[in-house]
């Protein structure tokens, strides 16, 4: 039991360390970089690096302590990210949504997505360094071993799962943002975590192309094309579809009724 608690403690400390490094990196960028676009690029890269770095360790937690413990950590981290990232999303399809809605130009959207991919891919070297220390048994042979896919269903099914869940998550997030309930951040985190857990044993429940690519691109069991179809095409299609779903009359009527009740 002691070794188990020690291993969980080390994983927790690694996540905290990653979050603190990202926190101070954001402070540094806010203070020294003045150009808005350049600042946004750095902040997106930092947020994605923090997200992926933490989720690498969440894989260790899920493998050794189960999906329930994974969900608890993810829920808390999601609240932390909501409180600290500002306008950064660490998720490519949010910029595609802004592009479709005319809020961003193609150039800006592309650059932000590129920054996210750079942050997500670079962070693995940092994680390798931590894992290579092998302070606890749960990190043994993890730094340089081959990873395996989380996709447990055919690629087309995985794409539908990632797409539908992403759509649901984005619609819920838009509704919560519009209504601004008292515990909106926690509610948003709960919805997102619940959907991740629901899809965990099928596609892995990533709902974020940059995260999926950082953690699982090139892993055994999934080809490059299957990865793109499931985690890029599926998730991005679900995200774009969420714009239309959110604007449907039954959703807008629901939001309007909730507004009236709160007045």
C-alpha positions in Angstrom: 0.0 0.0 0.0 2.9 2.4 0.9 4.5 1.9 -2.5 1.2 2.5 -4.3 0.6 5.7 -2.4 4.2 6.8 -3.0 3.8 6.2 -6.8 0.5 8.2 -6.8 2.2 10.9 -4.8 5.1 11.2 -7.3 2.6 11.3 -10.3 0.7 14.0 -8.5 3.9 16.0 -7.9 4.9 15.7 -11.5 1.5 17.1 -12.5 1.9 19.9 -10.0 5.4 20.6 -11.2 4.2 20.8 -14.9 1.4 23.1 -13.9 3.7 25.4 -12.0 6.2 25.6 -14.8 3.4 26.5 -17.2 2.0 29.1 -14.7 5.3 30.9 -14.5 5.9 30.6 -18.2 2.6 32.4 -18.8 3.6 35.1 -16.3 6.8 35.6 -18.2 5.1 35.8 -21.6 2.5 38.3 -20.2 5.2 40.5 -18.9 7.7 40.5 -21.7 5.8 40.0 -25.0 3.7 42.9 -26.2 2.6 41.9 -29.7 -0.9 40.3 -29.3 -0.5 37.6 -31.9 2.9 36.5 -30.8 1.7 36.5 -27.2 -1.3 34.4 -28.2 1.0 31.9 -30.0 3.2 31.5 -27.0 0.3 31.2 -24.6 -1.4 28.5 -26.8 1.8 26.6 -27.0 2.3 26.7 -23.2 -1.3 25.7 -22.5 -1.1 22.8 -24.9 2.2 21.7 -23.4 0.7 21.9 -19.9 -2.4 19.9 -21.0 -0.4 17.2 -22.7 2.3 17.0 -20.0 -0.4 16.5 -17.4 -2.3 14.0 -19.5 0.9 11.9 -20.0 1.0 11.4 -16.3 -2.8 10.8 -16.2 -2.1 7.8 -18.4 0.1 6.4 -15.7 -2.7 7.1 -13.1 -5.4 5.4 -15.3 -3.2 2.4 -15.9 -2.4 1.8 -12.3 -5.4 3.3 -10.3 -8.2 3.0 -12.7 -10.5 5.3 -14.6 -12.2 6.7 -11.5 -9.0 8.1 -10.1 -8.2 9.4 -13.6 -11.6 11.1 -13.7 -11.0 12.8 -10.3 -7.7 14.2 -11.4 -9.0 15.3 -14.8 -12.0 17.1 -13.2 -9.7 19.1 -10.9 -7.2 19.9 -13.6 -10.0 21.0 -15.9 -11.1 23.6 -13.3 -7.5 24.7 -12.8 -7.0 25.1 -16.6 -10.2 27.1 -16.9 -9.0 29.5 -14.2 -5.5 30.0 -15.5 -5.5 29.8 -19.3 -7.4 32.9 -20.1 -8.3 33.0 -23.8 -6.1 30.0 -24.6 -7.9 26.8 -25.4 -5.0 24.3 -26.3 -7.5 22.8 -28.8 -7.3 23.2 -32.6 -11.0 23.0 -33.4 -11.9 26.1 -31.3 -9.9 28.1 -33.8 -11.7 26.4 -36.7 -15.0 27.4 -35.0 -13.8 31.0 -34.9 -12.8 30.7 -38.5 -16.2 29.5 -39.6 -17.9 32.2 -37.5 -15.7 34.9 -39.0 -13.9 35.7 -35.7 -10.4 34.7 -37.0 -8.6 34.8 -40.3 -7.3 31.6 -41.8 -3.7 32.8 -41.2 -4.3 33.4 -37.5 -6.2 30.2 -37.0 -3.5 28.2 -38.7 -0.7 29.8 -36.7 -2.5 29.1 -33.4 -3.1 25.5 -34.4 0.6 25.2 -35.3 1.7 26.7 -31.9 -0.5 24.1 -30.2 1.0 21.2 -32.1 4.5 22.4 -31.3 3.7 22.7 -27.6 2.1 19.3 -27.5 4.9 17.5 -29.3 7.8 19.2 -27.6 6.6 18.4 -24.1 7.2 14.7 -24.5 11.0 15.3 -24.1 10.3 16.8 -20.7 8.1 13.9 -19.8 10.7 11.4 -20.9 13.2 13.1 -18.6 10.9 12.7 -15.6 10.0 9.1 -16.4 13.6 8.2 -17.1 14.4 9.0 -13.5 12.2 5.9 -12.6 11.8 7.2 -9.0 8.8 4.8 -8.6 7.9 1.5 -10.2 5.0 2.9 -12.2 7.4 4.9 -14.3 9.7 1.9 -15.0 10.4 1.3 -18.7 7.9 4.0 -19.7 10.3 6.7 -21.0 11.4 4.8 -24.1 9.0 2.0 -24.5 6.6 1.8 -27.5 3.1 3.2 -26.8 -0.1 1.4 -27.9 -3.3 2.9 -29.2 -6.4 3.6 -27.2 -8.6 3.0 -30.1 -10.6 -0.2 -29.3 -13.2 0.0 -32.1 -12.9 0.4 -35.9 -11.7 3.8 -37.0 -15.0 4.9 -38.5 -16.7 4.1 -35.2 -14.0 5.9 -33.3 -14.5 9.0 -35.5 -18.2 9.0 -34.8 -17.6 8.7 -31.0 -15.0 11.5 -31.0 -17.2 13.6 -33.2 -20.5 13.2 -31.4 -18.9 13.5 -27.9 -17.0 16.6 -29.1 -20.3 18.1 -30.4 -22.1 17.4 -27.2 -19.2 18.9 -25.1 -19.0 22.1 -27.2 -22.8 22.6 -27.2 -22.8 22.2 -23.4 -19.9 24.5 -23.0 -21.5 27.2 -25.1 -24.8 26.9 -23.1 -22.9 27.1 -19.8 -20.9 30.1 -21.1 -24.1 31.9 -22.2 -26.0 31.2 -19.0 -23.1 31.8 -16.6 -24.5 29.7 -13.8 -23.0 30.0 -10.3 -20.8 26.9 -10.6 -20.4 27.1 -14.3 -16.7 26.2 -14.3 -17.3 23.1 -12.2 -20.3 22.1 -14.3 -18.4 22.5 -17.6 -15.6 20.4 -16.1 -18.0 17.7 -15.0 -19.7 17.5 -18.4 -16.3 17.2 -20.2 -14.9 14.7 -17.7 -18.1 12.5 -17.9 -17.9 12.4 -21.7 -14.2 11.5 -21.6 -14.9 8.6 -19.1 -17.9 7.4 -21.3 -15.6 7.2 -24.4 -12.5 6.1 -22.5 -12.7 2.4 -23.4 -13.7 3.0 -27.0 -11.6 5.8 -28.5 -9.7 7.0 -25.4 -12.0 10.1 -25.1 -9.5 12.7 -26.3 -11.9 15.2 -28.0 -8.8 17.3 -28.8 -6.7 16.7 -31.9 -3.5 18.3 -30.5 -3.8 16.2 -27.3 -4.4 13.0 -29.2 -1.5 13.6 -31.6 0.9 14.4 -28.7 0.0 11.3 -26.7 -0.9 8.7 -29.3 0.3 9.6 -32.9 2.5 6.7 -34.2 1.5 4.3 -31.4 1.2 0.7 -32.2 -2.2 -0.5 -33.3 -3.3 2.6 -35.3 -2.1 3.8 -38.7 -1.4 7.4 -39.4 -4.5 7.6 -41.6 -6.7 6.1 -38.9 -5.3 8.5 -36.3 -6.2 11.5 -38.5 -9.7 10.2 -39.3 -10.6 9.5 -35.7 -8.9 12.3 -33.8 -8.7 15.1 -36.3 -11.6 14.6 -38.8 -14.0 13.2 -36.2 -13.3 15.8 -33.5 -13.2 18.8 -35.9 -16.4 17.7 -37.7 -18.1 17.4 -34.3 -16.9 20.8 -33.3 -18.1 22.5 -36.5 -21.4 20.7 -36.2 -21.8 22.0 -32.7 -22.1 25.5 -34.1 -25.2 24.5 -36.1 -26.6 22.4 -33.2 -26.2 25.3 -30.7 -28.1 27.6 -33.1 -31.0 25.2 -33.5 -34.4 26.5 -32.2 -34.7 23.9 -29.4 -31.3 24.8 -28.0 -31.9 28.5 -28.2 -35.4 28.2 -26.7 -33.8 26.2 -23.8 -31.2 28.9 -23.2 -33.8 31.7 -23.4 -36.0 29.9 -20.8 -33.1 29.5 -18.5 -32.3 33.2 -18.9 -35.9 34.1 -18.0 -35.9 31.9 -14.9 -32.7 33.5 -13.7 -34.1 37.1 -13.9 
